[in-house]
Amino acid sequence: MFRRTFWFTAGAAAGVWATTKVHRKLQRLTPESLAAQAANKAIDAGYRVREFAVDVRSSMVRREAELGEALGLEAPAEPALPAARRLAALDRPRTTYSYDPHNRNEDH
């Protein structure tokens, strides 16, 4: 008797676990969820591109200064990208989009 009860309970728990897991996977594949994931990835890619552009610009300024010293040319009066602006450009506000299927508000 105990053996049957144990296996019945184990089967019921496995069924609930599998149902929950499948439901979560299906929610991740809804159009709204996929759009939110794409938006998050696009935002992250934009920040990476901006960070790369800032690094290229600062390396370019440094290399121009090195070449100017080597050739005896006059250095520019101010660098092309000040340090404060560089830090502001690298500042990443963490905006993420999410989809909640249970949110019934009309503004989403």
Backbone atoms as SQL, in Angstrom:
CREATE TABLE atoms (id INTEGER PRIMARY KEY, chain TEXT, resi INTEGER, resn TEXT, atom TEXT, x REAL, y REAL, z REAL);
INSERT INTO atoms VALUES
  (1, 'A', 1, 'MET', 'N', 0.813, -1.198, 0.000),
  (2, 'A', 1, 'MET', 'CA', 0.000, 0.000, 0.000),
  (3, 'A', 1, 'MET', 'C', 0.857, 1.263, 0.000),
  (4, 'A', 2, 'PHE', 'N', 1.878, 1.253, 0.856),
  (5, 'A', 2, 'PHE', 'CA', 2.756, 2.432, 0.935),
  (6, 'A', 2, 'PHE', 'C', 3.492, 2.653, -0.386),
  (7, 'A', 3, 'ARG', 'N', 3.889, 1.575, -1.033),
  (8, 'A', 3, 'ARG', 'CA', 4.608, 1.672, -2.299),
  (9, 'A', 3, 'ARG', 'C', 3.732, 2.342, -3.362),
  (10, 'A', 4, 'ARG', 'N', 2.493, 1.991, -3.461),
  (11, 'A', 4, 'ARG', 'CA', 1.583, 2.593, -4.441),
  (12, 'A', 4, 'ARG', 'C', 1.373, 4.080, -4.150),
  (13, 'A', 5, 'THR', 'N', 1.209, 4.413, -2.902),
  (14, 'A', 5, 'THR', 'CA', 1.038, 5.814, -2.525),
  (15, 'A', 5, 'THR', 'C', 2.275, 6.626, -2.879),
  (16, 'A', 6, 'PHE', 'N', 3.443, 6.047, -2.597),
  (17, 'A', 6, 'PHE', 'CA', 4.692, 6.738, -2.929),
  (18, 'A', 6, 'PHE', 'C', 4.793, 7.005, -4.432),
  (19, 'A', 7, 'TRP', 'N', 4.563, 5.986, -5.254),
  (20, 'A', 7, 'TRP', 'CA', 4.702, 6.158, -6.704),
  (21, 'A', 7, 'TRP', 'C', 3.612, 7.056, -7.278),
  (22, 'A', 8, 'PHE', 'N', 2.424, 7.007, -6.698),
  (23, 'A', 8, 'PHE', 'CA', 1.366, 7.920, -7.135),
  (24, 'A', 8, 'PHE', 'C', 1.771, 9.368, -6.853),
  (25, 'A', 9, 'THR', 'N', 2.298, 9.622, -5.655),
  (26, 'A', 9, 'THR', 'CA', 2.727, 10.972, -5.288),
  (27, 'A', 9, 'THR', 'C', 3.903, 11.423, -6.147),
  (28, 'A', 10, 'ALA', 'N', 4.854, 10.522, -6.379),
  (29, 'A', 10, 'ALA', 'CA', 6.005, 10.867, -7.220),
  (30, 'A', 10, 'ALA', 'C', 5.554, 11.186, -8.647),
  (31, 'A', 11, 'GLY', 'N', 4.620, 10.425, -9.177),
  (32, 'A', 11, 'GLY', 'CA', 4.112, 10.684, -10.524),
  (33, 'A', 11, 'GLY', 'C', 3.356, 11.997, -10.615),
  (34, 'A', 12, 'ALA', 'N', 2.555, 12.278, -9.578),
  (35, 'A', 12, 'ALA', 'CA', 1.820, 13.543, -9.573),
  (36, 'A', 12, 'ALA', 'C', 2.777, 14.727, -9.501),
  (37, 'A', 13, 'ALA', 'N', 3.811, 14.630, -8.673),
  (38, 'A', 13, 'ALA', 'CA', 4.794, 15.712, -8.550),
  (39, 'A', 13, 'ALA', 'C', 5.547, 15.906, -9.867),
  (40, 'A', 14, 'ALA', 'N', 5.917, 14.790, -10.527),
  (41, 'A', 14, 'ALA', 'CA', 6.609, 14.900, -11.812),
  (42, 'A', 14, 'ALA', 'C', 5.701, 15.534, -12.862),
  (43, 'A', 15, 'GLY', 'N', 4.427, 15.199, -12.831),
  (44, 'A', 15, 'GLY', 'CA', 3.479, 15.792, -13.779),
  (45, 'A', 15, 'GLY', 'C', 3.325, 17.287, -13.567),
  (46, 'A', 16, 'VAL', 'N', 3.228, 17.715, -12.318),
  (47, 'A', 16, 'VAL', 'CA', 3.114, 19.148, -12.018),
  (48, 'A', 16, 'VAL', 'C', 4.384, 19.869, -12.440),
  (49, 'A', 17, 'TRP', 'N', 5.540, 19.275, -12.149),
  (50, 'A', 17, 'TRP', 'CA', 6.820, 19.892, -12.522),
  (51, 'A', 17, 'TRP', 'C', 6.921, 20.042, -14.042),
  (52, 'A', 18, 'ALA', 'N', 6.592, 18.971, -14.784),
  (53, 'A', 18, 'ALA', 'CA', 6.682, 19.012, -16.247),
  (54, 'A', 18, 'ALA', 'C', 5.699, 20.020, -16.830),
  (55, 'A', 19, 'THR', 'N', 4.491, 20.069, -16.299),
  (56, 'A', 19, 'THR', 'CA', 3.492, 21.014, -16.792),
  (57, 'A', 19, 'THR', 'C', 3.954, 22.451, -16.572),
  (58, 'A', 20, 'THR', 'N', 4.499, 22.720, -15.393),
  (59, 'A', 20, 'THR', 'CA', 4.997, 24.063, -15.094),
  (60, 'A', 20, 'THR', 'C', 6.143, 24.435, -16.017),
  (61, 'A', 21, 'LYS', 'N', 7.058, 23.507, -16.230),
  (62, 'A', 21, 'LYS', 'CA', 8.210, 23.782, -17.093),
  (63, 'A', 21, 'LYS', 'C', 7.773, 24.061, -18.536),
  (64, 'A', 22, 'VAL', 'N', 6.852, 23.281, -19.053),
  (65, 'A', 22, 'VAL', 'CA', 6.355, 23.487, -20.417),
  (66, 'A', 22, 'VAL', 'C', 5.618, 24.821, -20.512),
  (67, 'A', 23, 'HIS', 'N', 4.823, 25.148, -19.509),
  (68, 'A', 23, 'HIS', 'CA', 4.088, 26.416, -19.509),
  (69, 'A', 23, 'HIS', 'C', 5.054, 27.605, -19.542),
  (70, 'A', 24, 'ARG', 'N', 6.122, 27.542, -18.758),
  (71, 'A', 24, 'ARG', 'CA', 7.120, 28.632, -18.755),
  (72, 'A', 24, 'ARG', 'C', 7.812, 28.757, -20.109),
  (73, 'A', 25, 'LYS', 'N', 8.144, 27.628, -20.722),
  (74, 'A', 25, 'LYS', 'CA', 8.784, 27.676, -22.051),
  (75, 'A', 25, 'LYS', 'C', 7.834, 28.277, -23.084),
  (76, 'A', 26, 'LEU', 'N', 6.566, 27.914, -23.013),
  (77, 'A', 26, 'LEU', 'CA', 5.599, 28.471, -23.964),
  (78, 'A', 26, 'LEU', 'C', 5.421, 29.971, -23.756),
  (79, 'A', 27, 'GLN', 'N', 5.467, 30.435, -22.512),
  (80, 'A', 27, 'GLN', 'CA', 5.351, 31.870, -22.242),
  (81, 'A', 27, 'GLN', 'C', 6.548, 32.623, -22.806),
  (82, 'A', 28, 'ARG', 'N', 7.734, 32.006, -22.785),
  (83, 'A', 28, 'ARG', 'CA', 8.923, 32.666, -23.330),
  (84, 'A', 28, 'ARG', 'C', 8.868, 32.763, -24.853),
  (85, 'A', 29, 'LEU', 'N', 8.022, 31.980, -25.482),
  (86, 'A', 29, 'LEU', 'CA', 7.942, 31.979, -26.946),
  (87, 'A', 29, 'LEU', 'C', 6.762, 32.781, -27.485),
  (88, 'A', 30, 'THR', 'N', 6.081, 33.528, -26.643),
  (89, 'A', 30, 'THR', 'CA', 5.005, 34.378, -27.133),
  (90, 'A', 30, 'THR', 'C', 5.592, 35.572, -27.875),
  (91, 'A', 31, 'PRO', 'N', 4.857, 36.167, -28.791),
  (92, 'A', 31, 'PRO', 'CA', 5.387, 37.318, -29.542),
  (93, 'A', 31, 'PRO', 'C', 5.810, 38.481, -28.633),
  (94, 'A', 32, 'GLU', 'N', 5.054, 38.733, -27.577),
  (95, 'A', 32, 'GLU', 'CA', 5.395, 39.838, -26.682),
  (96, 'A', 32, 'GLU', 'C', 6.718, 39.578, -25.965),
  (97, 'A', 33, 'SER', 'N', 6.912, 38.346, -25.514),
  (98, 'A', 33, 'SER', 'CA', 8.143, 37.989, -24.815),
  (99, 'A', 33, 'SER', 'C', 9.336, 38.041, -25.773),
  (100, 'A', 34, 'LEU', 'N', 9.151, 37.551, -26.985),
  (101, 'A', 34, 'LEU', 'CA', 10.237, 37.597, -27.968),
  (102, 'A', 34, 'LEU', 'C', 10.586, 39.039, -28.323),
  (103, 'A', 35, 'ALA', 'N', 9.582, 39.903, -28.419),
  (104, 'A', 35, 'ALA', 'CA', 9.848, 41.316, -28.701),
  (105, 'A', 35, 'ALA', 'C', 10.620, 41.961, -27.560),
  (106, 'A', 36, 'ALA', 'N', 10.273, 41.634, -26.328),
  (107, 'A', 36, 'ALA', 'CA', 10.991, 42.183, -25.178),
  (108, 'A', 36, 'ALA', 'C', 12.433, 41.699, -25.156),
  (109, 'A', 37, 'GLN', 'N', 12.657, 40.428, -25.467),
  (110, 'A', 37, 'GLN', 'CA', 14.018, 39.898, -25.508),
  (111, 'A', 37, 'GLN', 'C', 14.824, 40.575, -26.612),
  (112, 'A', 38, 'ALA', 'N', 14.215, 40.777, -27.772),
  (113, 'A', 38, 'ALA', 'CA', 14.912, 41.441, -28.880),
  (114, 'A', 38, 'ALA', 'C', 15.249, 42.885, -28.519),
  (115, 'A', 39, 'ALA', 'N', 14.332, 43.568, -27.852),
  (116, 'A', 39, 'ALA', 'CA', 14.592, 44.956, -27.440),
  (117, 'A', 39, 'ALA', 'C', 15.750, 45.024, -26.459),
  (118, 'A', 40, 'ASN', 'N', 15.796, 44.108, -25.506),
  (119, 'A', 40, 'ASN', 'CA', 16.902, 44.089, -24.550),
  (120, 'A', 40, 'ASN', 'C', 18.235, 43.837, -25.241),
  (121, 'A', 41, 'LYS', 'N', 18.251, 42.909, -26.178),
  (122, 'A', 41, 'LYS', 'CA', 19.499, 42.613, -26.895),
  (123, 'A', 41, 'LYS', 'C', 19.924, 43.791, -27.773),
  (124, 'A', 42, 'ALA', 'N', 18.973, 44.486, -28.369),
  (125, 'A', 42, 'ALA', 'CA', 19.306, 45.654, -29.194),
  (126, 'A', 42, 'ALA', 'C', 19.881, 46.778, -28.334),
  (127, 'A', 43, 'ILE', 'N', 19.318, 46.973, -27.154),
  (128, 'A', 43, 'ILE', 'CA', 19.835, 48.004, -26.244),
  (129, 'A', 43, 'ILE', 'C', 21.255, 47.665, -25.823),
  (130, 'A', 44, 'ASP', 'N', 21.501, 46.409, -25.455),
  (131, 'A', 44, 'ASP', 'CA', 22.850, 46.002, -25.061),
  (132, 'A', 44, 'ASP', 'C', 23.839, 46.150, -26.217),
  (133, 'A', 45, 'ALA', 'N', 23.405, 45.791, -27.425),
  (134, 'A', 45, 'ALA', 'CA', 24.288, 45.940, -28.585),
  (135, 'A', 45, 'ALA', 'C', 24.611, 47.412, -28.828),
  (136, 'A', 46, 'GLY', 'N', 23.632, 48.287, -28.662),
  (137, 'A', 46, 'GLY', 'CA', 23.876, 49.721, -28.820),
  (138, 'A', 46, 'GLY', 'C', 24.896, 50.236, -27.826),
  (139, 'A', 47, 'TYR', 'N', 24.806, 49.782, -26.581),
  (140, 'A', 47, 'TYR', 'CA', 25.794, 50.200, -25.577),
  (141, 'A', 47, 'TYR', 'C', 27.186, 49.679, -25.915),
  (142, 'A', 48, 'ARG', 'N', 27.263, 48.445, -26.405),
  (143, 'A', 48, 'ARG', 'CA', 28.572, 47.901, -26.779),
  (144, 'A', 48, 'ARG', 'C', 29.174, 48.661, -27.953),
  (145, 'A', 49, 'VAL', 'N', 28.343, 49.033, -28.925),
  (146, 'A', 49, 'VAL', 'CA', 28.836, 49.804, -30.066),
  (147, 'A', 49, 'VAL', 'C', 29.308, 51.185, -29.615),
  (148, 'A', 50, 'ARG', 'N', 28.552, 51.815, -28.716),
  (149, 'A', 50, 'ARG', 'CA', 28.942, 53.132, -28.206),
  (150, 'A', 50, 'ARG', 'C', 30.267, 53.040, -27.430),
  (151, 'A', 51, 'GLU', 'N', 30.398, 52.004, -26.607),
  (152, 'A', 51, 'GLU', 'CA', 31.631, 51.813, -25.845),
  (153, 'A', 51, 'GLU', 'C', 32.816, 51.589, -26.783),
  (154, 'A', 52, 'PHE', 'N', 32.607, 50.813, -27.842),
  (155, 'A', 52, 'PHE', 'CA', 33.662, 50.581, -28.822),
  (156, 'A', 52, 'PHE', 'C', 34.046, 51.879, -29.524),
  (157, 'A', 53, 'ALA', 'N', 33.065, 52.685, -29.898),
  (158, 'A', 53, 'ALA', 'CA', 33.345, 53.949, -30.578),
  (159, 'A', 53, 'ALA', 'C', 34.128, 54.896, -29.667),
  (160, 'A', 54, 'VAL', 'N', 33.794, 54.921, -28.381),
  (161, 'A', 54, 'VAL', 'CA', 34.517, 55.775, -27.437),
  (162, 'A', 54, 'VAL', 'C', 35.961, 55.295, -27.297),
  (163, 'A', 55, 'ASP', 'N', 36.147, 53.980, -27.229),
  (164, 'A', 55, 'ASP', 'CA', 37.510, 53.446, -27.132),
  (165, 'A', 55, 'ASP', 'C', 38.328, 53.745, -28.386),
  (166, 'A', 56, 'VAL', 'N', 37.715, 53.599, -29.550),
  (167, 'A', 56, 'VAL', 'CA', 38.418, 53.899, -30.802),
  (168, 'A', 56, 'VAL', 'C', 38.797, 55.371, -30.860),
  (169, 'A', 57, 'ARG', 'N', 37.868, 56.226, -30.467),
  (170, 'A', 57, 'ARG', 'CA', 38.123, 57.669, -30.502),
  (171, 'A', 57, 'ARG', 'C', 39.252, 58.063, -29.555),
  (172, 'A', 58, 'SER', 'N', 39.254, 57.503, -28.340),
  (173, 'A', 58, 'SER', 'CA', 40.317, 57.854, -27.392),
  (174, 'A', 58, 'SER', 'C', 41.664, 57.304, -27.854),
  (175, 'A', 59, 'SER', 'N', 41.676, 56.105, -28.425),
  (176, 'A', 59, 'SER', 'CA', 42.932, 55.553, -28.957),
  (177, 'A', 59, 'SER', 'C', 43.425, 56.376, -30.138),
  (178, 'A', 60, 'MET', 'N', 42.501, 56.862, -30.953),
  (179, 'A', 60, 'MET', 'CA', 42.880, 57.686, -32.095),
  (180, 'A', 60, 'MET', 'C', 43.525, 58.991, -31.630),
  (181, 'A', 61, 'VAL', 'N', 42.942, 59.606, -30.607),
  (182, 'A', 61, 'VAL', 'CA', 43.493, 60.857, -30.085),
  (183, 'A', 61, 'VAL', 'C', 44.880, 60.620, -29.502),
  (184, 'A', 62, 'ARG', 'N', 45.023, 59.511, -28.755),
  (185, 'A', 62, 'ARG', 'CA', 46.326, 59.201, -28.166),
  (186, 'A', 62, 'ARG', 'C', 47.374, 58.945, -29.256),
  (187, 'A', 63, 'ARG', 'N', 47.000, 58.199, -30.272),
  (188, 'A', 63, 'ARG', 'CA', 47.949, 57.898, -31.352),
  (189, 'A', 63, 'ARG', 'C', 48.307, 59.151, -32.143),
  (190, 'A', 64, 'GLU', 'N', 47.351, 60.032, -32.376),
  (191, 'A', 64, 'GLU', 'CA', 47.648, 61.294, -33.066),
  (192, 'A', 64, 'GLU', 'C', 48.631, 62.133, -32.253),
  (193, 'A', 65, 'ALA', 'N', 48.473, 62.106, -30.935),
  (194, 'A', 65, 'ALA', 'CA', 49.410, 62.850, -30.084),
  (195, 'A', 65, 'ALA', 'C', 50.799, 62.248, -30.166),
  (196, 'A', 66, 'GLU', 'N', 50.898, 60.920, -30.180),
  (197, 'A', 66, 'GLU', 'CA', 52.201, 60.262, -30.311),
  (198, 'A', 66, 'GLU', 'C', 52.855, 60.606, -31.647),
  (199, 'A', 67, 'LEU', 'N', 52.086, 60.565, -32.714),
  (200, 'A', 67, 'LEU', 'CA', 52.633, 60.905, -34.032),
  (201, 'A', 67, 'LEU', 'C', 53.020, 62.377, -34.095),
  (202, 'A', 68, 'GLY', 'N', 52.216, 63.236, -33.464),
  (203, 'A', 68, 'GLY', 'CA', 52.545, 64.655, -33.439),
  (204, 'A', 68, 'GLY', 'C', 53.851, 64.908, -32.717),
  (205, 'A', 69, 'GLU', 'N', 54.088, 64.203, -31.604),
  (206, 'A', 69, 'GLU', 'CA', 55.359, 64.349, -30.890),
  (207, 'A', 69, 'GLU', 'C', 56.522, 63.835, -31.743),
  (208, 'A', 70, 'ALA', 'N', 56.333, 62.702, -32.379),
  (209, 'A', 70, 'ALA', 'CA', 57.403, 62.110, -33.191),
  (210, 'A', 70, 'ALA', 'C', 57.758, 62.993, -34.383),
  (211, 'A', 71, 'LEU', 'N', 56.776, 63.655, -34.963),
  (212, 'A', 71, 'LEU', 'CA', 57.032, 64.496, -36.127),
  (213, 'A', 71, 'LEU', 'C', 57.276, 65.953, -35.772),
  (214, 'A', 72, 'GLY', 'N', 57.135, 66.274, -34.496),
  (215, 'A', 72, 'GLY', 'CA', 57.371, 67.651, -34.070),
  (216, 'A', 72, 'GLY', 'C', 56.240, 68.584, -34.437),
  (217, 'A', 73, 'LEU', 'N', 55.054, 68.078, -34.594),
  (218, 'A', 73, 'LEU', 'CA', 53.899, 68.912, -34.918),
  (219, 'A', 73, 'LEU', 'C', 53.270, 69.442, -33.637),
  (220, 'A', 74, 'GLU', 'N', 52.494, 70.499, -33.774),
  (221, 'A', 74, 'GLU', 'CA', 51.817, 71.077, -32.618),
  (222, 'A', 74, 'GLU', 'C', 50.609, 70.206, -32.248),
  (223, 'A', 75, 'ALA', 'N', 50.450, 69.926, -30.962),
  (224, 'A', 75, 'ALA', 'CA', 49.339, 69.109, -30.489),
  (225, 'A', 75, 'ALA', 'C', 48.057, 69.942, -30.475),
  (226, 'A', 76, 'PRO', 'N', 46.902, 69.330, -30.624),
  (227, 'A', 76, 'PRO', 'CA', 45.643, 70.081, -30.569),
  (228, 'A', 76, 'PRO', 'C', 45.442, 70.693, -29.181),
  (229, 'A', 77, 'ALA', 'N', 44.707, 71.788, -29.133),
  (230, 'A', 77, 'ALA', 'CA', 44.507, 72.514, -27.882),
  (231, 'A', 77, 'ALA', 'C', 43.770, 71.679, -26.850),
  (232, 'A', 78, 'GLU', 'N', 42.732, 70.949, -27.236),
  (233, 'A', 78, 'GLU', 'CA', 41.995, 70.116, -26.287),
  (234, 'A', 78, 'GLU', 'C', 41.707, 68.770, -26.938),
  (235, 'A', 79, 'PRO', 'N', 41.661, 67.721, -26.168),
  (236, 'A', 79, 'PRO', 'CA', 41.381, 66.410, -26.754),
  (237, 'A', 79, 'PRO', 'C', 39.965, 66.342, -27.319),
  (238, 'A', 80, 'ALA', 'N', 39.775, 65.400, -28.228),
  (239, 'A', 80, 'ALA', 'CA', 38.496, 65.299, -28.919),
  (240, 'A', 80, 'ALA', 'C', 37.377, 64.804, -28.010),
  (241, 'A', 81, 'LEU', 'N', 37.701, 64.013, -27.014),
  (242, 'A', 81, 'LEU', 'CA', 36.673, 63.467, -26.144),
  (243, 'A', 81, 'LEU', 'C', 37.130, 63.603, -24.695),
  (244, 'A', 82, 'PRO', 'N', 36.650, 64.616, -23.972),
  (245, 'A', 82, 'PRO', 'CA', 37.063, 64.811, -22.581),
  (246, 'A', 82, 'PRO', 'C', 36.685, 63.618, -21.700),
  (247, 'A', 83, 'ALA', 'N', 37.386, 63.473, -20.586),
  (248, 'A', 83, 'ALA', 'CA', 37.171, 62.331, -19.699),
  (249, 'A', 83, 'ALA', 'C', 35.752, 62.306, -19.137),
  (250, 'A', 84, 'ALA', 'N', 35.201, 63.461, -18.775),
  (251, 'A', 84, 'ALA', 'CA', 33.853, 63.484, -18.211),
  (252, 'A', 84, 'ALA', 'C', 32.819, 62.992, -19.223),
  (253, 'A', 85, 'ARG', 'N', 32.996, 63.363, -20.475),
  (254, 'A', 85, 'ARG', 'CA', 32.059, 62.930, -21.506),
  (255, 'A', 85, 'ARG', 'C', 32.214, 61.437, -21.767),
  (256, 'A', 86, 'ARG', 'N', 33.463, 60.942, -21.668),
  (257, 'A', 86, 'ARG', 'CA', 33.700, 59.514, -21.855),
  (258, 'A', 86, 'ARG', 'C', 32.971, 58.714, -20.781),
  (259, 'A', 87, 'LEU', 'N', 33.058, 59.166, -19.533),
  (260, 'A', 87, 'LEU', 'CA', 32.375, 58.458, -18.459),
  (261, 'A', 87, 'LEU', 'C', 30.866, 58.518, -18.641),
  (262, 'A', 88, 'ALA', 'N', 30.370, 59.648, -19.105),
  (263, 'A', 88, 'ALA', 'CA', 28.929, 59.765, -19.331),
  (264, 'A', 88, 'ALA', 'C', 28.486, 58.846, -20.472),
  (265, 'A', 89, 'ALA', 'N', 29.328, 58.698, -21.480),
  (266, 'A', 89, 'ALA', 'CA', 28.983, 57.837, -22.607),
  (267, 'A', 89, 'ALA', 'C', 28.979, 56.367, -22.204),
  (268, 'A', 90, 'LEU', 'N', 29.813, 56.014, -21.227),
  (269, 'A', 90, 'LEU', 'CA', 29.888, 54.624, -20.804),
  (270, 'A', 90, 'LEU', 'C', 28.867, 54.285, -19.724),
  (271, 'A', 91, 'ASP', 'N', 28.198, 55.287, -19.184),
  (272, 'A', 91, 'ASP', 'CA', 27.208, 55.053, -18.153),
  (273, 'A', 91, 'ASP', 'C', 26.036, 54.295, -18.760),
  (274, 'A', 92, 'ARG', 'N', 25.708, 53.147, -18.186),
  (275, 'A', 92, 'ARG', 'CA', 24.665, 52.296, -18.736),
  (276, 'A', 92, 'ARG', 'C', 23.459, 52.266, -17.822),
  (277, 'A', 93, 'PRO', 'N', 22.393, 52.950, -18.180),
  (278, 'A', 93, 'PRO', 'CA', 21.172, 52.751, -17.405),
  (279, 'A', 93, 'PRO', 'C', 20.592, 51.391, -17.756),
  (280, 'A', 94, 'ARG', 'N', 20.281, 50.599, -16.772),
  (281, 'A', 94, 'ARG', 'CA', 19.787, 49.244, -16.990),
  (282, 'A', 94, 'ARG', 'C', 18.279, 49.249, -17.185),
  (283, 'A', 95, 'THR', 'N', 17.871, 49.502, -18.417),
  (284, 'A', 95, 'THR', 'CA', 16.470, 49.439, -18.764),
  (285, 'A', 95, 'THR', 'C', 16.220, 48.084, -19.399),
  (286, 'A', 96, 'THR', 'N', 15.333, 47.346, -18.812),
  (287, 'A', 96, 'THR', 'CA', 14.980, 46.056, -19.397),
  (288, 'A', 96, 'THR', 'C', 13.475, 46.008, -19.597),
  (289, 'A', 97, 'TYR', 'N', 13.087, 45.309, -20.607),
  (290, 'A', 97, 'TYR', 'CA', 11.685, 45.137, -20.908),
  (291, 'A', 97, 'TYR', 'C', 11.288, 43.720, -20.521),
  (292, 'A', 98, 'SER', 'N', 10.130, 43.578, -19.965),
  (293, 'A', 98, 'SER', 'CA', 9.657, 42.250, -19.606),
  (294, 'A', 98, 'SER', 'C', 8.186, 42.127, -19.982),
  (295, 'A', 99, 'TYR', 'N', 7.773, 40.899, -20.102),
  (296, 'A', 99, 'TYR', 'CA', 6.386, 40.612, -20.439),
  (297, 'A', 99, 'TYR', 'C', 5.798, 39.757, -19.337),
  (298, 'A', 100, 'ASP', 'N', 4.729, 40.209, -18.754),
  (299, 'A', 100, 'ASP', 'CA', 4.026, 39.474, -17.714),
  (300, 'A', 100, 'ASP', 'C', 2.652, 39.098, -18.261),
  (301, 'A', 101, 'PRO', 'N', 2.405, 37.812, -18.483),
  (302, 'A', 101, 'PRO', 'CA', 1.123, 37.421, -19.077),
  (303, 'A', 101, 'PRO', 'C', -0.056, 37.657, -18.144),
  (304, 'A', 102, 'HIS', 'N', 0.194, 37.830, -16.855),
  (305, 'A', 102, 'HIS', 'CA', -0.889, 38.032, -15.906),
  (306, 'A', 102, 'HIS', 'C', -1.197, 39.511, -15.681),
  (307, 'A', 103, 'ASN', 'N', -0.451, 40.402, -16.279),
  (308, 'A', 103, 'ASN', 'CA', -0.683, 41.837, -16.136),
  (309, 'A', 103, 'ASN', 'C', -1.812, 42.232, -17.080),
  (310, 'A', 104, 'ARG', 'N', -2.919, 42.655, -16.516),
  (311, 'A', 104, 'ARG', 'CA', -4.090, 42.997, -17.325),
  (312, 'A', 104, 'ARG', 'C', -4.263, 44.499, -17.486),
  (313, 'A', 105, 'ASN', 'N', -3.239, 45.270, -17.202),
  (314, 'A', 105, 'ASN', 'CA', -3.320, 46.713, -17.403),
  (315, 'A', 105, 'ASN', 'C', -3.408, 47.019, -18.892),
  (316, 'A', 106, 'GLU', 'N', -4.088, 48.076, -19.240),
  (317, 'A', 106, 'GLU', 'CA', -4.287, 48.422, -20.641),
  (318, 'A', 106, 'GLU', 'C', -3.111, 49.206, -21.219),
  (319, 'A', 107, 'ASP', 'N', -2.151, 49.587, -20.383),
  (320, 'A', 107, 'ASP', 'CA', -1.055, 50.435, -20.858),
  (321, 'A', 107, 'ASP', 'C', 0.199, 49.653, -21.183),
  (322, 'A', 108, 'HIS', 'N', 0.137, 48.387, -21.424),
  (323, 'A', 108, 'HIS', 'CA', 1.339, 47.622, -21.755),
  (324, 'A', 108, 'HIS', 'C', 1.345, 47.171, -23.193);
